[in-house]
């Protein structure tokens, strides 16, 4: 995937073809970079498993191979000058899209197997454990948004239309879009919740790393219970943001033009995070019993006996 990212970057420079309103090499570039982050995150999580590493190795291998199949088809279609997703123009295009759809399901099931292992694992650092668990569950939810894109858009019919499925809601694919991301600026875009959900796999563990790095300067962050509360709060807030952008996309509303309901939801999330962070940092933490107190208690019990 790292090699493919470099090749795609070169393609963006030397190949001026445009497909569905975007440079033709933009899709393989985005997918390869995303897979680099996704697979490195899974590999790191699998390395922390105390048990079930052999099952985890097989699950990780399945994810890697399914990713490879998808990238081969995407790149092959770029070389042919054809769209890879939702393409039913010819029997070959339809067959390639169907193979890609199966590979996505296999990838999702492989990730689900890793999620089960992480949910069952006993990892000493509870903050890290819950960041990984919540991150991979949200990643599964984000990946599942892709299945919504395969539904026929208005005016499309299975077995008749050359294109069946879309990532835009309320507008055709390929319209005005945001720079870099390519997300629609005139309608809803299911790629937004897809992106937000899948990258919880990196961002929630990053929250743990940030709190750990700040611990030497903020004494409260040295307590595992405080770090766990912040991770659970961050996971809940991330889940709420994912639900909000999914709701916004399904209503055919662009990310750049939120309505009052969307802004109200974002405001509620912000207030909840602010209050939750304050409470997590200010809550009283019960002191652990001193070893001398426990020793004295045992001594008194022995004397009474």
Residue pairs with C-beta under 8 A, 6 or more apart in sequence:
1 32
1 33
1 35
1 36
1 39
1 67
1 71
2 32
2 36
4 28
4 32
4 71
4 75
5 29
5 32
5 33
5 36
7 28
8 25
8 26
8 28
8 29
8 32
8 75
9 25
9 29
11 24
11 25
11 28
11 29
11 78
12 23
12 25
12 26
12 29
15 23
15 24
15 25
16 23
17 23
17 24
17 81
18 24
19 78
19 81
19 82
19 83
20 83
20 173
20 174
21 173
21 174
21 175
21 177
22 174
22 177
22 182
24 78
24 81
25 78
26 182
27 74
27 78
27 84
28 71
28 74
28 75
28 78
30 182
31 70
31 71
31 74
32 71
34 198
35 67
35 71
37 199
37 201
37 202
38 67
38 139
38 198
38 201
39 60
39 63
39 64
39 67
41 135
41 201
41 202
41 205
42 60
42 63
42 111
42 114
42 201
43 60
44 205
45 114
45 118
45 132
45 136
46 53
46 56
46 57
46 59
46 60
46 114
46 117
48 121
48 123
48 128
48 132
49 56
49 117
49 118
49 121
50 121
50 122
50 123
51 121
52 117
52 120
52 121
55 113
55 117
56 113
56 114
56 117
59 110
59 111
59 113
59 114
59 117
60 110
60 114
62 106
62 107
62 109
62 110
62 113
63 107
63 110
63 111
63 114
66 103
66 104
66 106
66 107
66 110
67 103
67 107
69 99
69 100
69 103
70 100
70 103
70 104
70 107
73 84
73 96
73 99
73 100
73 103
74 84
74 100
76 96
77 83
77 84
77 87
77 93
77 96
78 84
82 89
82 93
83 163
84 96
84 97
84 100
85 97
85 100
85 149
85 165
85 167
86 97
86 149
86 150
86 163
86 164
86 165
86 166
87 93
87 94
87 96
87 97
87 162
87 163
88 94
88 97
88 161
88 162
88 163
88 164
89 162
89 163
101 150
104 143
104 146
107 143
108 140
108 143
108 144
111 136
111 139
111 140
111 143
112 140
114 136
115 133
115 136
115 137
115 140
118 129
118 132
118 133
118 136
119 133
121 129
123 129
123 132
125 208
125 224
126 224
126 228
127 208
127 211
127 224
127 227
127 228
127 230
127 231
128 205
128 208
130 228
130 231
130 232
130 235
131 204
131 205
131 207
131 208
131 231
131 234
131 235
132 204
132 205
134 200
134 204
134 231
134 232
134 235
134 238
134 239
135 200
135 201
135 202
135 203
135 204
135 205
135 235
136 201
138 197
138 200
138 201
138 204
138 235
138 238
138 239
138 242
139 197
139 198
139 199
139 200
139 201
140 197
141 197
141 242
142 193
142 194
142 195
142 196
142 197
142 198
142 199
142 200
142 242
143 194
143 197
143 198
144 197
145 190
145 193
145 194
145 197
145 246
146 190
146 194
148 190
149 165
149 166
149 167
149 190
149 194
150 164
150 165
151 165
152 158
152 161
152 164
152 165
153 164
153 165
153 166
153 168
153 172
155 161
156 163
156 164
156 165
156 166
157 164
158 164
166 172
166 173
167 173
167 189
167 190
167 191
167 194
168 175
168 184
168 187
168 188
168 189
168 190
169 187
169 188
169 189
169 190
169 249
169 250
169 251
169 252
170 187
170 188
170 252
170 253
171 184
171 186
171 187
171 252
175 184
175 185
175 186
175 187
176 184
176 185
176 186
177 183
177 184
177 185
178 184
178 185
178 255
178 256
181 191
181 195
182 191
183 189
183 191
183 192
183 254
183 255
184 254
185 254
185 256
185 257
186 254
187 252
187 253
187 254
188 248
188 249
188 250
188 251
188 252
188 253
188 254
189 249
189 254
189 255
190 246
190 249
190 250
192 245
192 248
192 249
192 255
193 242
193 245
193 246
193 249
196 241
196 242
196 245
197 242
200 238
200 242
203 238
204 231
204 234
204 235
204 238
207 230
207 231
207 234
208 227
208 231
211 221
211 227
211 230
211 231
212 221
212 227
214 221
215 221
215 222
215 227
220 226
220 281
221 227
223 285
225 285
226 280
226 281
226 283
226 285
229 280
229 283
230 277
230 280
230 281
233 273
233 276
233 277
233 280
236 276
237 269
237 272
237 273
237 276
240 265
240 269
240 272
241 269
244 262
244 265
244 266
244 269
245 255
247 262
247 265
248 255
248 258
248 262
253 259
253 262
258 266
